[in-house]
Amino acid sequence: MSDDGGAGRLDSKTAVVTGGSRGIGLGIAAALLEAGANVVICGTNQSHLDAARRTLRTGEKRLETVRADVRKRADVDRLIATAVSRFGGLDILINNAGVGTFANVADLSDADWQRMLDTNLTGVFYCCSAAIPKLRKRGGGWIINISSLAGKNPFVGGAAYGASKAGLNMFSETLMQEVRHDGIRVCYVMPGSVATEFLTPGAGDTNWMLTPEDVARVVMDLLAQPDRSLPSRVELRPSRPPKK
């Protein structure tokens, strides 16, 4: 977030953040509200959404929460329609919702494979498909997809998750070329290890990891870019991971 006066302000802009009730999504939503944006967050758990509303209460008048599953096209259409009806349009889409189950291919269930692809990839397609006409109507905007370094760095037990994120990376690269002349800028952000609820219990010391606020700062820096600039991919790593 910028410290130089009005730079980086998003007053009158409207953003949708999927998976915005916890972790990285909540951090991004807080940063957007701080910058003056109207924000709509979605999640599948109502108690998490209620907790997010309490956390974000300083910007409550500019906040809407929607219980929606990005794996369901009807839910996504309702999410985008809510943003437009409540705040008059859409300028920013942050595709953050994601799930991960880590197991060797021989041990991974069909259901877990499908859940990751449906959430991490198909859900992004649904959201972009629904949002692009609204962004075009506003004369442009931003689509920022939260990916992962797992999409380019393979590791044992991460075949399904990595495949979903690698697919998201290619989807983002192609979409960027499709909509750039509509004034819609597309970027994907690939964080490394981030200390969120996404981690499995017993992860040990997480002080070296990135925080949701670190990822949110990158998103805000992207949104502050001048119109002529299109950073289309950002890799974000902990500066001092444990030595092997």
Stockholm file with secondary structure:
# STOCKHOLM 1.0

chainA/1-244         MSDDGGAGRLDSKTAVVTGGSRGIGLGIAAALLEAGANVVICGTNQSHLDAARRTLRTGEKRLETVRADVRKRADVDRLIATAVSRFGGLDILINNAGVGTFANVADLSDADWQRMLDTNLTGVFYCCSAAIPKLRKRGGGWIINISSLAGKNPFVGGAAYGASKAGLNMFSETLMQEVRHDGIRVCYVMPGSVATEFLTPGAGDTNWMLTPEDVARVVMDLLAQPDRSLPSRVELRPSRPPKK
#=GR chainA/1-244 SS CCCSTTTTCCTTCEEEETTTTSHHHHHHHHHHHHTTCEEEEEESCHHHHHHHHHHTGGGGGGEEEEECCTTSHHHHHHHHHHHHHHHSCCCEEEECCCCCCCCCGGGCCHHHHHHHHIIIIIHHHHHHHHHHHHHHHTTCEEEEEECCGGGTSCCTTCHHHHHHHHHHHHHHHHHHHHHGGGTEEEEEEEECCBCSTTSCTTCCCCTTSBCHHHHHHHHHHHHTSCTTCCCCEEEECCSSCCCC
#=GC SS_cons         CCCSTTTTCCTTCEEEETTTTSHHHHHHHHHHHHTTCEEEEEESCHHHHHHHHHHTGGGGGGEEEEECCTTSHHHHHHHHHHHHHHHSCCCEEEECCCCCCCCCGGGCCHHHHHHHHIIIIIHHHHHHHHHHHHHHHTTCEEEEEECCGGGTSCCTTCHHHHHHHHHHHHHHHHHHHHHGGGTEEEEEEEECCBCSTTSCTTCCCCTTSBCHHHHHHHHHHHHTSCTTCCCCEEEECCSSCCCC
//
